[in-house]
Amino acid sequence: MEQRALDRLKRMSETLKAAKAFTVRSRSTVEAPAKTGQYVTLLGTSEVALQRPNKLRVKVTGEVPNFDFYYEGTNMAALAAQNNVYSIDKAPGTIDELLNIVEDKSDIHFAAADVMFSDPYTMLTKDLTSAFVVGPATVDGSPCEHLAFKSRGVHWEIWVDTGQTALPRCLAVTYAAAENLPRFLVEFSNWNLQPRLTADSFVFNPPSNAKQIEFRPPAPTPTGRK
């Protein structure tokens, strides 16, 4: 457990924790099993607008399921425009509480979820077993420090900007306990820690011709797990 790696992660977390709002764009790759048993890599893009403590908007496009997500502190809503359907349900009172239940309740996963919590350090270091500094790196022209960590069944790495902002530039996760060791990678760009956001931008107004359906929880695997 290298203290320098923990200190760098803590500094990054403090930057995000101090931000009352932010917007960020991310590109992600996720490995998923195909019907042949082969794992395929799916590409996705997310645009996030967040205002603490209880406002969130996310737009997801790419090969992953496409949707627009809205949360204004009372309800959460998702629109799948390509299918002309939407879902609305009651939601807890904070973003942190929402992130803890949204996947189990709706099968929605946010690529940037780890940096959306009010205290990313606490979430990221839960059950941590090792931490070390890999070394210096450059991500999209930004000097970074490459850090590596392990927790139960998960190996993950993060590239943190070494400048004043100390923002995350890339996050890679390997699910060591899963078959085929699937990997997940997300690259962050276009950070804005002082965005101009209006309250109505987080409010969902369903299209008049769209059909409302229920949120569906994740389907269980043969082992009974998600």
N, C-alpha and C positions, 0 to 999 in steps of 0.2 A: 504494500500500500504506500506508494510514493506520495508524500505530502504535497509536492509541487503539482502533481496531476489534480489532486483534490482542490488545491488553492486556485488553479486555473479554472476548474469547473465552477467553483464557488463564485469567482469573479464574474464569469459569464452569467450565472444565475442572478447575481445581484443587479446586473445591468437590466435584465428582463423584468426582474421583480420591481425595480424602480419605475418602469415604464407604465404609465396609467393607461396607455393605449399603444397599439402598433399595427402596422400592416406588413406583410411579408409574402413573397412568392416562393414556391418550392417546386422542385422537380423530383419525382420519386421513381424508383424501380422496386418492384416486389416480385418475388418468385412464388408461383402458385402451381399446384399439381394439375396437369391436363388429364383428359379421360384415358390417355394411353399410359399414364403413370409417369411420363416425363414431366419435369418441371419447366415451365415457360416463364419468361420475364415480361412483366407488364409495366408499361410506362404511364405515368400520371403527372398532372400539374395541378397545384392548388394555389388559390389566392385567398389569403386570410386577412380579415379585419377584426380586431379584438379591442374591446374597451372594458376595463375592469370596473366593477366585479362581475357584471352579468350581461354582457352583450358580445355576440359573436356572429360573424358571417363568413362562410367558407364556400368557395366555388371550386368544384373538382371536375377536371376534364382529362381526356386521354383514353388509354385502353382499360383502365379500371372503371368501375361503375361511375357514371357521370351524375352529378347532382348539385343543387344549390341548397345550402343549409342556412337557416336563420334561427337566432335565439335572442330574445329580448328580456330575459329575466323571469318570464312566466311560462312561455310555451317554446317548444322547439318544433321546427317545420323543415321538411325537405321536399324539394321539387325535382322530379326526373323529367325534364322537358321533352327528351326524346321519346318517352313513353306517355307523355301527357298525363302524368299522375303525380299526386302529392300526398304527404302525410303530415298530420299535426298531432301533438300530444303535450300534456303537461310536462313541465321540466322543473328541476330544483332551482334554488335561488342564486347560485353562483356558477361561474365557469368551472371551477374546480369540481364541484359536485356533479355538474353535467358531464364532464370528461370521465368521471368514474363510473357512470351508468349508461352512457350513450351507446357504446358498442353492444352491451348485453341487451339493451332494450330495442335497438334498431338495426344492428349489424353494420353501423356506420363507423368507419375508422378514419381518423384524421392523420395524415402523414406528419404534420407538425405538432401532434398532441403533446409530445414531451416538453416542448418549449412554450406551451400555452398555459401551463399551470402557473399559479401566482408565486410558487417557490419551486422552480425546476430542480434545484439542487437536492431538496428533500426527496422528490420523486425519483430522480436519477440514481441516487446513492442508496436507495432501499435495497437491502440484502446484498450489498456490494461485498465482494470477496477479494478483489485485487484492483489496483490502479497504477498506471505508470505512464510516463511521457515517452512517446515513440520518437518525437523529434520535430524539427521545424518543417514546414511545408508551405506551399502557395496554392490557394484555391481561387480561381477566377481573378488572379492578379492581386489578391489580398494575402499578405504574410500571415501565417497561422501557426499554431502549435497543435500537433497531432497527439491526442490522448487516447489511451485504451483502458477498458474496464471489463470486469467480469462480475456477473451475479448469477443466481441460480438458473442454470439452463440457458443463459443469454450471454453472449460475448458482444460487446459494442465499442465503437470508436467514435470520437467526435473531433472535429477540426474547429478550433476557436481562434478568432481574429486576435492578433497580438496588439492591435491598435487600442485607442482609447475606449472604443465601444465594447470590445471583447465579446462580439456577437458570434453565435454559432454559424459556420459556413457549410458544414456537411456532417451528417450522422449516418453511420453504418451499423447495422445490427445483424448478428448471426444467431439463429435459434438452434443452439448446440444440442438441445434435447429432442429436437424434431427430426424425423426421417429426412434424409438428403441435405440436412443442414441449410435450410432455406435462408436467404439473405434479403435484407431490406435496406435500401439506401435512399437518403433524401438530401438534396442540395438546396440551401437557402440563398435567396438573393433579394435585392430591392427592399432591404429593411428600412422602415420609417418609424421611428419611435415618437414622433410628434405629428401624427396624421390629423387631418380635419375630417372628423366623422360626425354625422348627424344621427339622432336617435331613430329617425324613420328608415335609415338604411339597414337596420337590423329587424325591421318588421316585415313579415311575410304577407303578401296580398295574393291569394291564389288566382290563377287565370280563370276566367269565367267558364271556359270550355274544358278545363282539366277535371279529372276524376279523383276523388279522395279515396285513399286506401289506408289500411292500418299499417303501422310500423311492424316489421317482422324481426324477431330475435334471430341470432345465428342458428343455423341448423346444426344439430349435434353430429359428431363424427361417429364411426362405428364403436369407438371406445367410450362414447358418451360425453366427450369433451368438445369444446368449440374448435 
